[in-house]
Each structure stands twice: as structure tokens, then as C-alpha cells.
Amino acid sequence: MISPGSEGKITVKFSTQGFSGQAKKVITVETSDPDHAKIQLNLTGEVRKFASITPSRVILRGTVGEKISRVVTVAPDAKEPFTIMNISTLHGADFRYSMKEIEIDGEKAYEFTIENTKTSAGRYFGQINILTDNTENNPVTIRVSGDIKPAGLASPDNGTAPASPMQGSK
């Protein structure tokens, strides 16, 4: 609480997880001033990209019995390189992944091969959570979905989504 006529500080935090580029938040401050009971503060700033995930999400689309896999590249921002410390999945029963360290333009990056393991028709949604040695930006997330049709039905596309600069912070 700040007494009338005095100065004070308002501390605001907001998570930039999953953001990059221009970010905007609106904060409402309640006061005891009857003429200004509520004041809105507009916060804007540039969120730096922590990692590029290409493609931004994975859709494993195909038919039962078909080998379905996609490759995803996770490239740390050159100004804030990181090392992967741990990888886990959420709702990962219907897919598996492998990871290898690669180099892109002389910088360390990671390549994930994600494969469908579902043996029956249906859909699923999960994610791969990547913990790095940069704790301010954890986890880096790869979203995975599957759309598996009964055998004999053609798959309409290759299951990729456009690239997205992701996982902002600071």
C-alpha cells in the first residue's frame, strides 16, 4: 500500500514462456482516490527469441501400419546458447523420439526425430519437454499430435506446421 501523497513502487512480473517479438500486457491498479479508482498501466516490450523450433509443431498424420515420422530442429539463439540437460514427454504413449546434436551455421543445435507408435486408428496430443542449463527459459516444448486413420485411407499432407520463433524470455 502506498500512502496518499507519497511515492512507491509497483512490481510487475509476467511470464514470457512461448512468446517472442512484441509483447503487451495491461495491468489494472486499484486506488483509494474516488476520481481515479482504477488506473490501467500498459506494459510493452520486445521478447527475445530463446530458441527456434522448426517446424513449430508436429502432426503425425497417416494410416495404421504406415511408418510416420517427422524431424524437428531446436536451435538456441546465438546470444544465449544452451545445453539440453533432460528430456521428458507429456502424454507420450503414442510416439517416440530420438535426439542428436547437430551444427547449423557453426552453432550447436538439436535434431529430434519423432515417430508415431500408435497401432490403432485415432488421434492423440502430447509434447516433448526439454530442460536446459538456462533455467530462466525452461522448458522448451515441442507439441506433437497424431491423426491415424484406418488402413486403406490416404493421408492428405506431410504433417508439418510452419516454423515459429518460440520460447521467449527477458
TAWO-V871755 format. One record per pair of residues at least 12 apart in sequence whose C-alpha atoms are under 6 Angstrom apart, sorted by the first residue. I is the first residue (numbers start at 0). GAP is how many residues later the second one is. Records with the same first field share a line. If there is no record, write none. Layout:
I = GAP, GAP
//
This chain:
15 = 152, 153
16 = 150, 151
17 = 148, 149, 150
18 = 148, 149
19 = 27, 28, 29, 146, 148
20 = 25, 26
21 = 23, 24
22 = 21, 22
23 = 19, 20
24 = 18
25 = 15, 16
26 = 13, 14
27 = 12
46 = 121, 122, 123
47 = 120
48 = 119
49 = 27, 117, 118
50 = 24, 25, 26, 115, 116
51 = 22, 23, 113, 114
52 = 20, 21
53 = 18, 19, 109
54 = 17, 106, 107, 108
55 = 107, 108
56 = 86, 104
57 = 86, 102
58 = 85, 86, 87, 100, 101
59 = 86, 99
60 = 85, 86, 87, 98
61 = 86, 93
62 = 85, 86, 87, 88
63 = 55, 56, 86, 87
67 = 47, 48
68 = 45, 46
69 = 43, 44
70 = 41, 42
71 = 39, 40
72 = 37, 38
73 = 35, 36
74 = 34
81 = 51
82 = 49, 50
83 = 47, 48
84 = 46, 47
85 = 45
86 = 42, 43
87 = 40, 41
88 = 38, 39, 40
89 = 36, 37
90 = 35
91 = 34
93 = 23, 24
94 = 20, 21, 22
95 = 18, 19
96 = 16, 17
97 = 14, 15
98 = 12, 13
120 = 27, 28, 29
121 = 25, 26
122 = 23, 24
123 = 21, 22
124 = 19, 20
125 = 18
126 = 15, 16, 17
127 = 13, 14
128 = 12
//
